[in-house]
Amino acid sequence: MSWRVERRSLSAAQFHALEIPEPAERAVWVADPTAPALVLGSAQPDADVRRGIAIDVVRRRSGGGAVLVSPREVLWIDVIVPAGDPLWDDDVGRASHWLGGVWAAALAELAVEAEVHRGPLVRAAWSAAVCFAGLGPGEVTVDGRKVVGISQRRTRSAARFQCAALGHWDPGALLALLTIDTPVAELEPIAAGAGVPLGHLLAAFLRHLP
């Protein structure tokens, strides 16, 4: 089965508003955000966001904490898998394991040794507010630091996996937008940039898709 790959230059709000076409088919949507945005998880309280910040605030339909999306600093890819596809798994805890494997293989091609988390959700002190503070099934780490975050939204017809691979981890920039009270130093060691050009990582990711 082949993948339909589309690259879209949109705002974060426009990209999140995209609907999965019917009938659903395998697809990869590569986002080129037109401006920085703070993307909140579906259940994250508005009170987590500082008032008056000069940046778009967008809410995604999948869970987790906040992600700061900045052009050229985050590789944002949505992967669509239709129900009944060989890659589909009814178990949401296992459903993204294969996808994490694709990211790990792409990083390995670029000489970065990565590990896929295949256990249950690991919560940390700030994971409800900061996406990269927690570790979910299928997510990818390098030297114990999270590099690729994956969230998912499922319907009866398809699963939409939303992936964010860090080119650079700047917890100070994220904390400046949030009301949570934690020192930057506490968040610095939880995540890291991939250490490779994001364009190269995208090309490798596409080559390793099953």
C-alpha positions in Angstrom: 0.0 0.0 0.0 1.3 3.4 -0.9 1.3 6.7 1.1 -0.2 9.9 -0.1 2.3 12.6 0.9 1.1 16.2 1.1 3.0 19.3 2.3 0.9 22.2 3.4 1.9 25.8 4.4 -0.8 26.8 6.8 -1.2 28.3 10.2 -1.3 25.9 13.1 -5.0 26.5 13.5 -5.7 25.8 9.9 -3.6 22.6 10.0 -5.4 21.3 13.0 -8.8 22.1 11.4 -8.1 19.8 8.5 -10.6 16.9 8.2 -9.7 13.4 7.2 -11.1 12.8 3.7 -13.7 10.0 3.2 -12.9 7.3 2.4 -9.8 7.5 4.5 -6.5 6.3 3.0 -2.9 6.2 4.1 -1.5 9.7 4.1 1.3 11.8 5.5 0.6 15.5 6.0 3.8 17.6 6.4 3.1 20.9 8.1 5.0 24.1 7.2 3.6 26.5 9.9 3.4 30.0 8.7 3.9 31.5 12.2 4.8 30.3 15.7 2.0 29.0 17.8 1.4 27.5 21.2 -0.6 24.3 20.7 -2.5 23.0 23.7 -3.8 19.5 24.4 -7.5 18.8 24.0 -8.2 18.8 27.8 -5.6 21.4 28.9 -7.0 24.3 30.8 -6.9 27.8 29.4 -5.5 28.9 32.7 -2.2 27.3 31.8 -1.6 30.1 29.3 -0.3 33.5 30.3 -2.6 36.4 29.4 -1.6 38.8 26.6 1.1 36.7 25.0 1.9 37.8 21.4 1.5 34.4 19.8 -1.4 32.3 18.4 -2.9 29.8 20.9 -4.4 26.7 19.2 -6.1 23.7 20.7 -5.6 20.3 19.1 -8.1 17.5 19.3 -5.6 15.0 20.7 -4.4 14.8 24.3 -1.2 15.8 26.1 0.3 19.1 27.1 1.5 22.2 25.3 3.9 22.3 22.4 5.5 25.4 21.0 5.5 25.1 17.3 8.1 27.3 15.6 8.9 27.2 11.8 12.2 25.4 11.2 12.5 24.3 14.8 10.0 21.5 14.9 9.2 18.9 12.3 5.5 18.4 12.4 3.9 15.5 10.6 0.4 14.0 10.8 0.1 10.4 9.7 -3.3 9.0 8.7 -4.0 5.3 9.0 -7.5 4.0 7.9 -9.4 1.5 10.1 -8.8 -2.0 8.8 -5.3 -1.1 7.5 -2.6 -3.7 8.4 -1.0 -0.9 10.5 -4.3 -0.3 12.4 -4.4 -1.6 16.0 -7.5 -1.4 18.2 -5.3 -1.1 21.3 -4.5 2.6 21.6 -1.6 1.7 23.8 0.1 -0.2 21.0 -1.2 1.7 18.0 1.7 4.1 17.7 4.5 1.6 18.3 5.1 1.0 14.6 5.3 4.7 14.0 7.8 5.2 16.7 9.8 2.5 15.0 9.8 4.5 11.8 11.1 7.6 13.6 13.8 5.5 15.3 14.9 4.0 12.0 15.0 7.4 10.3 17.2 8.7 13.1 19.4 5.6 12.9 19.9 6.3 9.2 21.3 9.7 10.3 23.6 8.1 12.9 21.4 9.0 15.9 20.7 6.0 18.2 17.1 6.3 19.4 14.8 4.2 21.5 11.0 3.7 21.2 9.0 3.7 24.4 6.8 0.6 24.3 5.5 0.8 27.9 2.5 2.7 29.3 2.2 6.4 29.7 4.9 7.9 32.0 3.8 11.0 33.8 6.1 13.6 35.2 5.6 16.6 37.4 4.8 18.9 34.5 3.6 16.5 31.8 -0.1 17.7 32.0 1.1 21.2 31.0 4.2 20.4 28.9 4.0 17.7 26.2 7.7 16.8 26.2 7.7 16.4 30.0 5.9 13.1 29.7 6.5 9.9 27.7 3.8 8.1 25.9 3.6 4.8 23.9 5.5 5.0 20.7 7.4 8.2 21.5 11.1 8.3 20.9 14.0 9.2 23.1 17.7 9.8 22.6 20.0 9.2 25.6 16.8 9.2 27.8 15.6 12.6 26.5 12.4 12.8 24.5 12.9 13.9 20.8 9.7 12.8 19.1 6.2 13.3 20.7 3.2 11.5 19.3 -0.5 12.0 20.1 -3.4 10.5 18.3 -7.0 11.2 17.5 -9.2 8.2 16.5 -12.5 8.0 14.7 -14.4 5.0 13.4 -12.8 5.5 10.0 -9.1 6.4 10.8 -6.4 7.2 13.3 -4.6 10.5 13.0 -1.2 10.5 14.6 0.3 13.9 15.2 4.1 13.8 15.5 6.4 16.6 16.6 10.2 16.0 16.2 12.3 18.6 17.9 15.1 20.3 16.0 15.8 22.4 19.1 14.6 22.2 22.7 14.1 25.6 24.3 12.1 25.2 27.6 12.6 28.8 28.5 10.7 30.0 25.4 7.8 27.6 26.3 7.7 28.5 30.0 7.5 32.2 29.1 4.1 31.4 27.6 2.7 29.3 30.4 1.6 30.1 34.0 3.2 27.0 35.5 5.8 27.8 38.1 9.0 25.7 37.5 12.6 26.6 36.9 13.8 26.3 33.3 16.6 24.0 34.6 14.1 21.4 35.7 12.8 21.0 32.1 16.1 21.3 30.3 17.1 17.6 30.7 13.7 16.1 29.8 14.0 16.6 26.0 16.5 17.4 23.3 16.7 18.3 19.6 17.3 15.5 17.1 20.8 16.8 16.3 20.3 16.5 12.6 18.8 18.9 9.9 15.1 18.5 10.0 14.9 18.3 6.2 17.2 15.3 6.3 15.1 13.7 9.0 11.9 14.2 7.0 13.4 12.5 3.9 14.6 9.6 6.1 11.2 9.3 7.8 9.5 9.0 4.4 12.0 6.4 3.2 11.3 4.2 6.3 7.5 4.2 6.1 6.2 0.6 5.7 
